[in-house]
């Protein structure tokens, strides 16, 4: 047994922490795994660390070409491709999605008829076509990306299918195939594992990646991710970067630099098809839950946006009481995920904010002890790139999430890795969430390397707000070492660790109070960690202010 002195008390911590995992034990207040001490948030706040950029490793941020075997179409007729799984709100339901038929791009496109091909999933618990005795039918759709300008090519998708399976058993492997059996257009057999029942003892292993794209770096990230065997994948925005292309397929690392005179921000929608084909080896077996990023905006005729994002992914919006695909929630074992939208209204009068109040009021921390927020643009970011870009979102929502006891927040957008100390309103707070930015999936845009706290790097405040959402809420710090300034003159105390490198993260929740977070760099072996910490909840020290949340919810009903 191991004891720890806290204030004037001596408390027992060793036996409790030993229960985390058999290979872990406590020594001197730290959790030891495989002989190495892993820090916990109880050891914090930590002295800020910046790992210098490894100039020898910049990766290969070049997009896979259209003739790469990993992105070419390898099915015939209306056979399914781009197969993926996503979750509903609870363990007993999943969505199966796929595409049939070929996309068209050019001047004279003729959309396919979604009703011409059925949306069928056959499934069961035995990996044999004859044993897939359960059958469910879903719905299908197509989407168009249209540009009302001469010389720009229009796009119409293949037929996109979504089928919801219900009545599934928890923590169980199911096998399935999808397609239209009436025309002999069925996929091969794939398998997936359902989530465990929501409860304080049940947790999946969760992979987290952001700003992925489809480069050679992206392929390295996905390969590392697959080797770590996640049960669930969170994509924190920016999937394909199709909007770095013109409609004729010409591309650039910086659209605004190379194509500043285009009448509208163009996209090359076939990149979505390429991405779906490449990702199928993972997403046909492991559920993927996505939230929108700025590269999914993709404006077209009539000011329409997010067409590909809305059509290609299945979301449990309706099941979670949301009116939009841009924000929703779901349970995965003992974790309740809040997938929030950084590119849709989020002020206190918005539908999203009112939905969030309702959703938080329903959360039962006895069933889902962990509360995790996920959205694309980070609130706590010390890089020049996107510095204080969404202050209006933070101002609107941070107090609500703090009172609700959100434990961890995952973001992307900034093409680097950063983990915060526990923080609230830019102040170190033992009850604040840990903010983690994983916008380092491997896309072709430049990696973020400059820090706002370095000499000459502090942005002009008027240049910082997000151009799509508008608004201006950024201001100088009002307290602490940076009081009166827009930027710190050194790495801020709320930033615990930052590094410019490509990679992905794995979240392994061990029990009601301890979760192991590991960030993996692409240049390392998949089992090596670039950053690792146990995030520890302290529900007695930091009780959820449920009454405040419920009172706010009632005020907007």
Order of alpha helices (4+ residues) and beta strands (2+ residues): beta-beta-alpha-beta-beta-beta-beta-beta-beta-beta-beta-beta-beta-beta-beta-beta-beta-beta-beta-beta-alpha-beta-alpha-alpha-beta-alpha-beta-beta-alpha-beta-alpha-beta-beta-beta-beta-beta-beta-beta-beta-beta-alpha
